[in-house]
Amino acid sequence: MTIRLAALSAWLACVAVAGIARAGPQPEPAEGSPTTRPEAARPDSPAPTTQPGPGATTQPDLKAVGELVALLGHRDIAVRESATRDLIAMGEPVRPIVEAKLKEQAADPDPEVVERLKQVLAEVGVMTLRLTERVSMKVKWIPAGKFLMGSAKEEQGRFDREGPQHEVTISKPFYMGVYAVTQEQYEAVMGGNMSRFKDASRPVEMVSWDDAVAFCAKLSEKTKLKVRLPTEAEWEYTCRAGSKTRFCFGDDESKLGDYEWFSGNSGNTTHPVGRKKPNAWGLYDMNGNVWQWCSDWHGEKYYAESPKADPMGPEGRWPPRAAGRFLAQPSEGLSLGEPQRDRS
């Protein structure tokens, strides 16, 4: 099994784990990686959640799922919470059913049921990587799929290098870190913390691309899983989380402060992870708080000539990609188009 440390930032950020199939046979393991799934690994490897592994082929009982969904609107809050936990515990196979139930709510929505269904979608498929006895890291299952990479010519704040917009296929599912890598997590793996804005729960920063790669290597050793930085395509795919708009939540930049830390609300400092709203796939701080490293090298014309499936970035030694922006104003073009290079 392969793990992608998704978007380890220029100031270090999110973690991803890749390579477990959602259903059916497992993909071929990467060279040197274990053949066991995380839930079957050694006791000192990642501690799984209580739900079935995302690679499990067992399909949920449709009747049971329907009964649990019906209980999400129950007048007793204890019943609602129990039904929510039970749905989450069913694991990744329940996702398409819950998504369908959420669409059914569009015609005559019950606010309580809608929020509960969104909670299930945000938490299903989460796995915990144990770093020390007290420090852990949560990663979220991301399905394979297609998306439009880059930004449309008419998008406000767009840079020319964010195009041409083109369809990209991510052919294999993977895990992405739910939160940015914190200073506590970085120190648990690397034994040190070079961050300027010291706080255990804030994202680690002042991290070079080489530092990020070294972190991936050490985390691989610690978890017995193959860990690497994500490609720019993988990062943008998870950042967009199925959206086709300027931001993951739509085009209205007045709502940006609900989802991200930027120059208009950050006070020129980083902030503890997970304090803002997540995107539709349950990931936090994807467009704010810190820059996030990708594995790709920079290529001015790569968008026009990149492969349609799983682009790995151009060959060469241009500066690597840094996804997202730190302390960027919405008017400066903070969008979901091509991530800009780090300028720190």
C-alpha positions in Angstrom: 0.0 0.0 0.0 1.2 3.5 -0.8 0.7 6.6 1.2 0.9 10.0 -0.3 1.7 12.8 2.1 -0.7 15.1 0.4 0.3 18.6 0.3 3.1 18.7 2.7 3.5 22.4 2.7 6.1 25.0 2.1 5.2 25.5 5.5 4.3 21.7 5.9 0.6 20.6 5.6 -1.7 17.7 4.8 -1.0 14.0 4.6 -2.5 11.4 2.2 -2.4 7.7 1.9 -2.9 6.2 -1.5 -3.4 2.9 -3.2 -6.2 0.9 -1.5 -9.0 0.0 -3.9 -12.5 0.9 -2.8 -13.9 -2.4 -3.9 -12.6 -5.5 -5.7 -9.0 -6.7 -5.8 -6.3 -4.6 -4.2 -3.9 -2.8 -6.6 -0.4 -4.2 -6.9 1.7 -2.9 -3.9 4.5 -0.4 -4.7 8.0 -1.8 -4.6 9.2 -2.3 -1.1 5.8 -1.6 0.5 3.8 -4.0 2.6 1.0 -6.1 1.1 -1.3 -5.8 4.1 -3.9 -3.2 4.6 -3.5 -0.8 7.5 -6.1 -2.6 9.6 -4.1 -5.8 9.2 -0.7 -4.4 9.8 1.6 -4.8 12.8 0.6 -3.4 16.2 3.1 -0.6 15.9 1.7 0.5 12.5 -1.3 2.8 11.9 -4.2 2.3 14.3 -7.4 1.8 12.3 -10.7 3.4 13.2 -13.6 1.2 14.3 -15.1 1.2 10.8 -14.4 -1.4 8.1 -11.4 -0.8 6.0 -12.0 1.4 2.9 -10.8 -1.4 0.7 -13.5 -3.8 2.0 -15.8 -5.4 -0.5 -18.7 -6.0 1.8 -21.7 -4.0 0.8 -24.0 -2.5 3.5 -27.6 -3.7 4.0 -29.7 -1.2 2.1 -32.6 -1.7 4.4 -30.5 -1.1 7.5 -29.0 2.0 6.0 -32.5 3.4 5.2 -33.6 2.7 8.7 -30.6 4.5 10.2 -31.1 7.5 7.8 -34.7 7.7 9.0 -33.5 7.9 12.6 -31.3 11.0 11.8 -34.4 13.2 12.2 -35.6 11.5 15.4 -36.8 13.8 18.2 -34.4 12.2 20.7 -30.9 13.5 20.2 -29.4 10.3 21.6 -31.1 8.3 18.9 -29.9 10.7 16.2 -26.3 10.6 17.4 -26.4 6.8 17.7 -27.7 6.5 14.1 -25.0 8.8 12.9 -22.2 6.8 14.6 -23.6 3.6 13.1 -23.6 5.0 9.6 -20.1 6.2 10.0 -19.0 2.8 11.3 -20.3 1.1 8.1 -17.3 2.6 6.3 -16.7 3.8 2.8 -19.2 1.4 1.1 -22.1 3.5 2.6 -21.0 6.7 0.9 -23.0 6.4 -2.4 -26.2 5.6 -0.5 -25.7 8.5 1.9 -25.0 10.8 -1.1 -28.2 9.7 -2.7 -30.2 10.3 0.5 -28.7 13.8 0.7 -29.8 14.6 -2.8 -33.3 13.4 -1.9 -33.4 16.1 0.8 -33.0 18.9 -1.8 -36.7 19.0 -2.6 -38.0 19.2 1.0 -35.0 19.5 3.3 -35.0 18.6 7.0 -32.1 20.7 8.3 -31.2 18.2 11.1 -31.1 15.3 8.7 -29.1 17.3 6.1 -26.5 18.2 8.7 -26.3 14.6 10.0 -25.8 13.2 6.4 -23.1 15.8 5.8 -21.4 14.7 9.0 -21.5 11.1 7.9 -19.9 12.0 4.5 -17.2 14.0 6.3 -16.3 11.3 8.7 -16.7 8.0 6.8 -13.5 6.6 5.5 -11.3 8.2 8.1 -8.2 6.2 9.3 -5.9 7.1 12.2 -2.1 6.8 11.9 -0.5 6.4 15.3 2.8 8.3 15.6 3.4 8.0 19.3 1.3 6.9 22.3 -0.3 10.3 22.4 0.2 11.8 18.9 -1.8 10.5 15.9 -2.7 11.7 12.4 -6.1 11.3 10.7 -6.3 10.6 7.0 -9.4 10.6 4.8 -10.3 8.2 2.0 -10.6 9.9 -1.4 -12.2 8.1 -4.3 -10.8 8.0 -7.8 -12.4 10.2 -10.4 -12.2 13.0 -12.9 -12.1 16.8 -12.5 -11.4 20.0 -14.4 -7.9 21.1 -13.5 -6.9 24.8 -13.7 -9.3 27.7 -14.0 -11.6 29.1 -16.7 -10.4 32.1 -18.6 -13.3 34.2 -17.3 -12.6 33.4 -13.6 -12.0 36.4 -11.4 -8.4 36.7 -10.2 -7.1 34.1 -12.6 -3.4 33.9 -13.6 -2.5 33.0 -17.2 -0.5 30.1 -16.0 -3.6 28.5 -14.5 -4.7 27.3 -18.0 -5.7 25.9 -20.2 -8.3 24.3 -18.0 -8.3 20.6 -18.8 -9.9 17.3 -17.7 -7.7 15.1 -15.5 -8.4 11.6 -14.3 -7.2 10.4 -10.9 -7.2 6.7 -11.6 -6.6 5.3 -8.1 -8.2 6.2 -4.7 -6.0 7.4 -1.9 -6.1 9.0 1.5 -5.6 12.7 2.2 -4.8 14.2 5.6 -7.9 15.6 7.3 -5.8 18.5 8.8 -2.5 20.1 8.0 0.5 18.4 9.6 0.8 20.0 13.0 4.0 21.0 14.8 3.3 18.3 17.3 3.1 15.6 14.6 6.2 16.9 12.8 8.2 16.8 16.0 6.9 13.3 16.8 8.4 12.1 13.4 11.4 14.3 12.9 12.4 15.1 16.5 12.4 18.9 16.0 10.3 21.9 15.0 11.7 24.9 13.1 8.3 26.8 12.9 8.2 30.5 13.5 4.7 30.5 15.1 5.2 28.0 17.8 2.1 26.0 18.9 1.6 22.3 19.0 -1.7 22.5 17.2 -0.7 24.9 14.5 0.7 23.7 11.2 4.4 23.3 11.0 6.0 25.9 8.7 9.4 27.1 7.6 9.8 23.7 6.0 11.6 23.3 2.7 10.7 20.8 -0.1 13.6 18.6 0.9 12.4 18.7 4.6 9.0 17.6 3.4 10.4 14.7 1.4 12.5 13.7 4.4 9.4 13.8 6.6 7.6 11.5 4.1 10.5 9.0 4.3 10.6 8.9 8.1 6.8 8.6 8.3 7.1 5.7 5.9 9.5 4.0 8.3 7.4 4.7 11.3 4.1 3.5 9.8 5.5 0.7 7.6 3.6 2.3 4.7 5.0 4.0 1.6 4.6 7.8 2.0 5.3 10.6 -0.6 4.2 14.1 -1.5 1.1 14.4 -3.8 1.2 15.6 -7.3 -0.3 19.0 -8.1 -3.2 17.2 -9.7 -3.9 15.0 -6.7 -3.8 18.1 -4.5 -6.2 20.2 -6.6 -8.5 17.2 -7.0 -8.9 17.0 -3.2 -9.0 20.7 -2.7 -11.9 21.1 -5.2 -13.7 18.1 -3.6 -16.0 17.8 -6.5 -16.7 21.5 -7.0 -16.3 23.4 -10.3 -16.5 26.9 -8.8 -13.8 29.4 -7.9 -13.7 28.1 -4.4 -14.7 24.7 -3.0 -17.8 26.3 -1.5 -18.9 28.4 -4.5 -17.9 31.7 -6.2 -18.9 34.1 -3.3 -15.6 35.3 -1.8 -17.4 36.9 1.1 -17.7 33.4 2.5 -14.0 32.7 2.4 -13.5 33.6 6.0 -15.8 30.7 7.0 -13.4 28.2 5.4 -9.9 29.7 5.4 -7.4 31.8 7.2 -6.0 34.6 4.9 -4.7 38.1 5.1 -8.2 39.5 5.9 -8.7 37.5 9.0 -5.4 35.8 10.1 -3.7 38.6 12.0 -0.5 37.8 10.0 0.0 34.5 11.8 -0.9 30.9 11.5 -3.7 29.3 13.4 -4.5 25.9 15.0 -5.7 23.4 12.3 -9.4 22.6 11.8 -10.9 25.8 13.2 -12.7 26.7 9.9 -15.3 24.7 7.9 -14.0 21.7 5.9 -14.6 21.2 2.2 -17.2 18.7 0.9 -14.8 15.8 1.4 -14.1 16.7 5.1 -10.6 18.3 4.6 -9.7 21.5 6.4 -7.5 24.5 5.5 -6.9 23.4 2.0 -6.7 27.0 0.6 -5.4 28.9 3.6 -3.3 29.1 6.8 -0.1 27.7 5.1 1.4 26.9 1.7 1.4 23.2 0.9 4.2 21.4 -1.0 3.5 19.1 -3.9 5.9 16.7 -5.6 5.8 18.3 -9.0 8.4 20.4 -10.6 7.3 23.7 -12.2 6.7 23.8 -16.0 5.2 26.9 -17.7 3.6 24.9 -20.5 2.9 21.7 -18.7 -0.9 22.3 -18.5 -1.1 22.3 -22.3 0.8 19.1 -22.7 0.3 17.0 -19.6 -1.2 13.5 -19.8 -4.9 13.2 -19.2 -4.5 10.6 -16.4 -2.4 10.9 -13.3 -0.1 13.6 -14.4 3.2 13.5 -12.5 4.6 16.9 -13.5 7.2 17.9 -16.0 10.8 16.6 -16.0 13.5 19.0 -15.0 14.7 21.0 -12.0 12.5 24.0 -11.8 11.3 24.9 -8.3 8.6 22.4 -7.1 5.0 23.3 -6.8 3.6 24.8 -3.6 -0.2 24.5 -3.4 -2.5 27.1 -1.9 -1.6 30.5 -0.5 -0.6 31.9 2.9 -2.1 35.2 3.9 -3.6 35.9 0.4 -6.3 38.4 -0.3 -9.3 37.1 -2.2 -8.8 40.0 -4.7 -5.3 38.7 -5.3 -6.8 35.6 -7.0 -7.0 33.0 -4.2 -8.8 30.4 -6.3 -8.8 26.7 -7.0 -6.9 27.0 -10.2 -3.2 26.2 -10.5 -1.4 26.4 -7.2 1.2 29.2 -7.1 4.8 28.7 -6.3 6.0 29.5 -2.8 7.5 33.0 -2.5 8.8 32.8 1.0 
